[in-house]
Amino acid sequence: MSSSLVAYDDSDSETETEKTEVPNTSSSGTSFPSSSVNPVQYFAPGSLGTKSTYEMHPTENTDSSGTSRVCEDAPKHYAQNNSPDLTSYCRRVYSGCTALSMSYKNYEQTSSSSTNSGNGVSQKRIHKDSTTAIKGIRPYIPKRLRQENSSVPENKESDQRDSSVCDVKLGVSGEQTLRKTSELIKPYLGSKYKLTEVPKSLVFHMSKHSGPVNEIQWCPVREQSHLLLSASMDKTVKVWDAVDTGCCLRTYSCHSCAVRAAQWTSCGRRILSGGFDSMLHLTDVETGKQIFSSKNEFRISALKFHPTESNIFICGGFSPEVKAWDVRTSKVLRVYKAAVQQTLDILFLPEGREFLTSTDAVSRDSADRTIIAWDFQSAAKISNQIFHERYTCPSLTLHPKESVFVAQTNGNYMALFSGQRPYRINKKKRYEGHKVEGFAVGCEFSPDGTLLVTGSSDGKVFFYNYHTARIIRTLSAHKEACVSAIFHPVLPSLLATCDWAGEIKIWQ
């Protein structure tokens, strides 16, 4: 026979083996060296209850066919019956050691599986597939493995983004530390905020942005409240010293498209930004290192941090979904879905249990879903029947002391709502006189809650009395549309404004 016979062990309990030596047959013209290799078990056909052990010896003498013959003694079954098939157990072993090693490895696999079955142990037979793949055929990969493999490069990319450093440019006074406390702010740190007066004179005119400024915000830390943050359509985020010098301290170029929204963290050491490149970046103010960076599924137009949980923020944009993120895990906590196309602004109500979103969902007959109230924990809609007029609301702001909020509308007026369910509109008060005309014009209360300030598409700034809804003063601040106006949290009557031409102005 040209190949060796290897039989599998059955489930009998007999484990005795008989070891016989290979006789020296001179007729076959073979000689064996004294050394031997590990024994291999063979089982004769028809006698599965009896095991025989044979020793395989390598030989040096070969016959005329170029192969060496190794004769093995037959098992007792054949020896007793004087079977003429003894010659069938003379197997040919090729002179190459590769064939011997391959047959021995196959034996080890079958031997181990047969031993386990003989002992009554249920064990799956181990089979290793060949590593060679047929050209043009792709092996099947289970869904779980595909998901794990697909998440590996994303994690690597996120790790690379986390360890990367944003392009930071220092301004004129960039060598100065960002952690200093302005001498103008120190006298007001230990006292309460005084009555707000309408600013009249221009203090600083800052025009480093090459595109429209979408948002500005003072640093929430009172000791570092001289810092002003600005996000622009020129793909940059800047930090200014807007109290002492009016100079640009840092410029962060982390985004590849326009930066639509930017927010300080509660500690004042980091900046969260989102833009039309669908990227979210949490950047260290001093070093420019990206602490958190993630790719979103949609372009971002609104960002807000949770008022009590500083590591959680909500982002919305050109999508029906609004997502809550955790900076510590870089994962989405909850998804809030609505039948809308875009989220314009986000506003947390006190304590952060509920929040509001303004959307672009309007029609000719109704305007439900224009403002939607959400439960933060359950992601359930509380109400979508808050504002019923046919205007979108580009911005929302909360009163600092009372449980009310104001919505800026494209109807060229601001509407007042209750901060308690069912969030009824106050039909007796309407702040009108300014123009919106499609711009994302922001509005904000003064720290003492007595004034309501808003920009206008004609470049003016309007100051309203909160209680009477009357215009107190109008300030001709910019030539282009003024999209934001905010009061300083510590210094009384200090105002920052920005416009669609990229200019930022500080008023006192």
C-alpha positions, 0 to 999 in steps of 0.5 A: 500500500502506498499510504499508511493506515491510521485507525481511530480508537473506539470507546472500549475500556481496554487500554492494554498495548502490546509492543513488538519489535521489528524483526530483522528480515534479510529477505527484504534487504533492509537494515535498521539502526539501533535508535528508535522514534516515538511509538505510533498506534495502529489498529487492525481492521476487524479487531477494534478491541485490540491495540498494537504498538509499533515502532517506526525506524528510519532506514538508510537503505533503499530499494530500486524504487527509491523508497525504503521499506519498514515492515511492522509486526501484525497484531495478534489477530492476524498472527493467530489466524495466519492471515496472508495479508501480513504484507499489507502492513508493510508500509512505505516511508518516503525518505524525506523527513517531511512526510514522516513529521506530517503523518506523526502530527496527524496521528497526535490529533487523532490519538488525543481525540480517541483517548478522550472518547475512550475515557468518556470525556466529551470533547470537540475535535480540534481542527486547524484550517489551512492558512492558504486562501483561494484567490477570489474567495473571501472567508466568512467572518461572524457579525460580532467579529466584524463589529469588533474589527471595525471598532479597532481602527476607530479607537486607534484614530480617536487615540491619535486625535486625543494625543494630537495637538491643535494648531495654536498661534500666540497673539501679541501678549501670548506669552502672558499667562491665561490664569492671571486675574485682571486688576480691574476685576479684583475689586468686584470679586468679593461683592455682589453684582451691581445694577446694570447700566446701558453701555455708551462708549467703545473700549476695544475694537478687535478684528482678527477674524477673517470671517463672520463671528458666530458666537462669543462667550465670557469665561465662567470662572470669575477670576479669569472672566477677562477672557473672551471666547469667539467662534468664527466661520474662518475655521478658528476659535480665538481667546481674547483678553477683552478687559485689559488689552483687547489683544488676541491671546490664542488662536486654535485651528482644529476644524477644517470647516466653519466653527458654528458653536463653542463653549467654555467648560465650567473650570475655564481650562478647556474649550468645546467646539463644533462645526460644519466639519461634523467634528467635536473637539475639547481643547486645552486652553494653554497647551492646545492639546485635544483632550476629546475629539470625535466625528459626528454624523451631522454638521453641528450648530448648537452645543451646551454643557449640562449645568450640574454634570460638567462632563456631559454636553448636548450637541445638535445640528443638521439632523433630527437627532440631538445627542448627549455625550460624556467626555470621560468615555467619549461615547454617546449617552442618549439620543433624542429624536424628533421629526425635524431637519435641524436643531437651531439652539439648546437651552437647559432649564434649572437643575438640568432635568429638562432642556429645550431645543428650537428647530426649523419645523414650521408649516403654513398652518401650524408650528408644532415642534418649533420648541420641544421640551425634553426629559434629560434622563429618559429622552422622552418628549415632554411637550412639543406644543409650546410655540404655535406661531409660524416663526423659527426661533434661532436662539433661546436664553434663560432668566438668571433669577426667575423661572422664565425663558425668552425665545428669539423669533424670525418674526422680529420679536422675542417671546417670553415663556414660563420655565415650568410645565406646560411652558405657556407663552406670556401673551402680554409681553413681546419684545419687538423693534429689532430685526432678525431677517434670517440671521442667527441673532442671539439674545441674553439677560443682564446678570441682575435680570433687569435688562434684555439685550439683543443684536439686530440684522441692521448692526444695532444693539437693542436694550429692553426693560425686562418688566415693561418690554420697552426699548431703553436704548439703541446702540449703533454698534456695527455696520454688518448684522450684529449676531450676539451681545453679552454682558460681563458676569462680574464687571457691571455694564461691560458688553461684548458684541460681534457681527457678520463681518468678523469684528468684536467690540467691547462697550462700557 
